[in-house]
Amino acid sequence: MELVDIEMGMRFLSSQGYTLNVAEVAMLTASLAKLQADEKFGRIFFWGKIFGKTQDYYIAYGVRDNDIEFPSKQYYCATGETFTFGDLAMLTDEEREMIATYPQEAAFAGEPDQLLFPKKEDDPEEMEECPLTELHRLSYTIASMDADTSVVPATAYVLNDAHQVVPAAEFAGLSWSELKDLNSYAHFRPAKDIGKQRAMAKDDVEWKNCNFLDRLSSSLPKGCWAVRSDATVASVQLRSLVWPGYVFYAVAEKPYFGGVYIGHGIQNRDLPFLL
């Protein structure tokens, strides 16, 4: 959800259960505006909030549009005490593999410097302490969730002549019938589908612009998205059942849309057995 849309977006998402209060919106707006100015981002987004036992994490990311194909994202994190955002480090493959062994159903403690794998004093064979902290797990969780969510209207972005993914200038919103169709939405990330990857390599720009994103209708497991419409404000909400707490909204016939996550940062791994 882009910085300029936070207040309006939270109104459209107020029925999701968890939301942000007035103080949180005010602090986030001020803190993210400062972060955008300091880091010189063209656009900055509020990603969401992950609950912790002692304090909560607020996550944001800035976008730089100078990359080939998809713009790069730089993630930042703040706690509810100061709302001062610090950058989240990129994980190495070795760190990802290590964090994957941590109990993923465990709640976040809310202590950024807490070690994930503290040294056991009664284990003489353990020579050194693993340096991974809860901030590393936070980065791992965000990346995992982004791969399964990051929803946008499928026609809201196009590839320009420089082979960059940019907002479509002509996008004016989805019709009411399109809003309720999962095929109208896509994941804003590099496609995993082989056919989509081939589309990115083609020279036919018009055909490519309709086929370079993975559609939500192909998400697995089937039925992992819940669609709820609100005719009173002509909007639709998409809720992820894989990551409970992620919700996306879009407004009919207007270029207003956005997504946010507010939850415990725990994946519903039992979903394939429940559908």
matplotlib code that plots the C-alpha trace (Angstrom):
import matplotlib.pyplot as plt

x = [0.0, 1.6, 2.3, -0.2, -2.9, -2.5, -5.4, -7.9, -6.7, -7.3, -10.8, -11.5, -9.8, -11.4, -13.7, -10.8, -10.5, -7.1, -6.4, -4.4, -5.5, -5.3, -2.0, -0.4, -1.5, -0.2, 3.2, 3.6, 2.8, 5.4, 8.1, 7.7, 7.7, 11.0, 12.4, 11.4, 13.1, 16.3, 16.7, 15.4, 12.8, 10.4, 7.7, 7.5, 5.0, 3.7, 4.0, 2.3, 2.5, 3.6, 2.6, 5.2, 4.9, 6.5, 6.3, 5.1, 7.0, 6.0, 7.4, 7.8, 9.7, 11.0, 11.0, 13.7, 12.6, 16.0, 16.3, 15.6, 12.2, 10.9, 11.8, 14.0, 12.6, 14.5, 12.7, 12.7, 11.5, 10.5, 9.0, 6.0, 8.3, 10.0, 8.7, 12.3, 12.8, 16.1, 16.9, 16.4, 19.5, 19.3, 19.7, 22.2, 21.2, 22.9, 21.0, 17.7, 18.3, 19.2, 16.1, 13.9, 14.8, 13.4, 9.8, 7.7, 4.6, 6.4, 5.1, 7.5, 8.9, 9.1, 12.8, 14.8, 18.1, 16.9, 19.0, 17.1, 19.6, 21.2, 24.2, 23.4, 25.6, 25.3, 26.5, 30.3, 30.3, 28.7, 31.7, 30.1, 26.8, 24.7, 24.4, 20.9, 18.4, 14.6, 15.3, 16.7, 13.6, 11.5, 13.3, 12.8, 9.0, 8.5, 10.2, 8.1, 4.9, 5.7, 6.1, 2.6, 0.8, 2.0, -1.3, -2.0, -4.7, -3.2, -3.6, -2.2, 1.4, 3.1, 6.5, 8.0, 10.5, 13.4, 12.0, 11.0, 7.8, 6.0, 2.5, 0.1, -0.8, -4.1, -5.2, -8.6, -9.7, -11.5, -15.2, -17.5, -17.5, -13.7, -13.3, -14.9, -12.8, -9.5, -8.1, -8.1, -5.4, -1.7, 1.3, 3.7, 6.9, 8.9, 6.7, 7.3, 5.3, 7.5, 5.0, 5.1, 8.9, 8.8, 6.4, 8.9, 11.5, 9.2, 9.3, 5.5, 5.0, 1.2, 1.0, 3.7, 1.9, -1.0, 1.0, 4.1, 2.5, 1.3, -2.5, -4.1, -6.4, -3.4, -2.4, -1.9, -3.6, -6.8, -9.2, -6.5, -8.0, -11.3, -13.1, -15.5, -17.4, -18.8, -21.4, -21.9, -18.5, -18.1, -15.0, -13.7, -11.4, -9.1, -8.0, -5.1, -5.9, -2.3, -1.1, -4.1, -3.8, -3.0, -5.8, -6.0, -8.6, -9.6, -12.3, -14.6, -13.9, -11.2, -7.4, -7.4, -6.0, -3.6, -2.7, -1.4, -0.6, -1.5, -1.1, 1.3, 3.5, 2.6, 1.7, -1.3, 0.5, -2.6, -4.6, -4.2, -5.8, -8.7, -9.9]
y = [0.0, 3.3, 5.9, 8.4, 5.8, 4.5, 6.4, 5.7, 2.1, 1.3, 2.5, 0.0, -2.7, -1.8, -4.9, -7.4, -7.7, -6.3, -2.7, 0.4, 3.0, 6.7, 7.1, 4.3, 5.9, 9.3, 7.9, 5.8, 8.6, 10.9, 8.2, 6.9, 10.4, 11.0, 7.7, 8.4, 11.8, 10.5, 7.5, 9.4, 6.8, 7.6, 5.6, 4.1, 1.5, 0.3, -3.5, -4.4, -5.2, -8.4, -9.0, -9.8, -10.8, -7.7, -5.3, -5.3, -4.9, -2.4, -3.1, -0.8, -0.9, 1.5, 1.0, 1.9, 1.8, 1.7, -2.1, -4.3, -5.9, -5.7, -2.8, -3.6, -3.4, -2.4, -3.4, -1.5, -2.4, -0.4, -1.3, 0.4, 2.1, 4.6, 4.1, 4.7, 2.5, 0.6, -1.5, -5.3, -7.2, -9.5, -13.2, -15.5, -19.0, -20.5, -18.2, -19.1, -22.8, -22.3, -20.2, -22.8, -25.3, -22.9, -23.7, -21.6, -21.9, -20.1, -16.6, -13.7, -12.5, -8.8, -8.6, -7.7, -8.9, -12.2, -15.1, -17.8, -20.5, -19.6, -21.6, -24.4, -24.2, -27.9, -28.9, -29.0, -29.9, -26.6, -24.4, -21.1, -19.3, -18.9, -15.1, -15.3, -13.1, -12.5, -9.7, -12.4, -14.5, -11.4, -10.9, -14.6, -14.4, -11.3, -12.8, -16.0, -14.1, -11.8, -14.8, -15.9, -12.5, -9.1, -8.8, -6.1, -5.9, -7.8, -4.8, -2.2, -2.7, -3.0, -3.4, -0.3, -0.1, -0.4, -3.7, -2.3, -3.1, 0.3, 1.5, 1.5, 5.1, 4.1, 1.9, 3.3, 0.5, -2.8, -3.2, -4.7, -8.1, -8.0, -7.2, -10.5, -12.6, -14.0, -14.0, -10.2, -10.2, -11.2, -11.5, -8.5, -10.5, -12.4, -15.1, -18.7, -20.2, -21.2, -19.8, -16.4, -16.4, -17.1, -14.2, -11.9, -12.8, -12.2, -9.1, -8.8, -6.1, -6.0, -9.8, -9.8, -7.1, -9.4, -12.5, -11.7, -12.0, -15.1, -14.8, -15.5, -18.0, -20.4, -20.1, -23.3, -24.8, -24.2, -22.1, -20.4, -16.9, -15.7, -13.0, -10.7, -7.9, -4.7, -3.2, -0.2, 1.2, -0.8, -2.6, -6.1, -7.7, -10.6, -12.5, -15.0, -18.3, -19.3, -16.3, -15.2, -11.5, -10.5, -8.6, -6.7, -4.3, -2.8, -0.2, -0.5, 1.8, 3.7, 3.2, 2.6, -0.6, -1.8, -4.6, -5.0, -7.7, -7.5, -10.7, -13.0, -13.9, -17.5, -19.5, -21.8, -25.0, -27.1, -25.4, -28.1, -30.6, -28.3, -27.3]
z = [0.0, -1.1, 1.5, 0.0, 0.1, 3.7, 5.3, 2.4, 2.1, 5.7, 5.4, 2.6, 4.7, 8.0, 7.9, 7.7, 11.5, 12.4, 11.3, 12.3, 14.8, 14.3, 16.1, 14.1, 10.8, 11.9, 13.0, 9.9, 7.6, 9.2, 9.5, 6.0, 4.5, 6.3, 5.1, 1.5, 1.6, 3.3, 0.9, -2.2, -3.2, -6.0, -4.2, -0.8, 0.5, 3.8, 3.7, 6.9, 10.6, 12.3, 15.9, 18.5, 22.2, 23.6, 20.7, 17.1, 13.8, 11.2, 7.7, 4.7, 1.4, -1.1, -4.8, -7.3, -10.9, -12.6, -12.7, -15.8, -15.6, -12.0, -9.8, -6.8, -3.3, -0.2, 3.0, 6.3, 9.8, 12.8, 16.2, 17.9, 20.4, 18.1, 14.6, 13.4, 10.3, 9.8, 6.7, 6.7, 5.4, 2.4, 3.4, 1.9, 0.7, 3.7, 6.1, 4.4, 4.8, 8.5, 9.2, 7.4, 10.2, 12.9, 14.1, 11.6, 13.8, 16.7, 17.4, 17.0, 20.3, 19.4, 20.3, 17.2, 18.6, 20.1, 18.8, 16.9, 17.9, 21.2, 22.3, 24.7, 27.7, 28.4, 24.9, 24.9, 21.1, 20.1, 19.5, 18.5, 18.7, 15.6, 14.8, 13.3, 15.1, 14.9, 12.3, 10.0, 10.5, 9.8, 6.5, 5.6, 6.4, 4.4, 1.3, 1.7, 2.0, -0.9, -3.2, -2.4, -2.2, -3.7, -5.5, -8.2, -11.0, -13.9, -16.3, -13.9, -15.0, -18.4, -19.9, -21.4, -24.3, -21.8, -20.6, -17.3, -15.4, -14.9, -14.0, -16.9, -17.7, -19.2, -16.2, -15.0, -12.7, -13.2, -14.0, -11.3, -13.1, -13.4, -9.7, -8.7, -11.1, -9.7, -13.3, -13.2, -10.6, -10.6, -8.4, -8.7, -8.9, -11.5, -12.9, -11.9, -14.8, -17.7, -20.2, -18.5, -18.5, -22.3, -22.7, -21.1, -23.8, -26.8, -28.9, -29.3, -26.6, -26.9, -26.3, -23.7, -21.6, -21.1, -20.2, -18.1, -14.6, -12.8, -12.3, -9.0, -10.7, -11.0, -7.4, -5.4, -3.6, -5.5, -3.4, -1.4, -2.1, -0.6, -2.6, -0.7, -2.4, -0.9, -3.1, -0.8, -1.8, -5.1, -3.9, -3.6, -1.0, -1.7, 1.4, 1.5, 3.2, 3.0, 4.9, 7.1, 7.6, 4.0, 2.3, -1.0, -2.1, -5.5, -6.3, -9.4, -12.3, -10.3, -10.2, -6.5, -5.1, -2.4, -0.2, 3.4, 5.9, 9.6, 11.5, 13.3, 10.4, 10.4, 7.3, 7.3, 6.3, 6.9, 4.2, 1.4, 3.8, 4.7, 1.2]

ax = plt.figure().add_subplot(projection="3d")
ax.plot(x, y, z, "-o")
ax.set_aspect("equal")
plt.show()
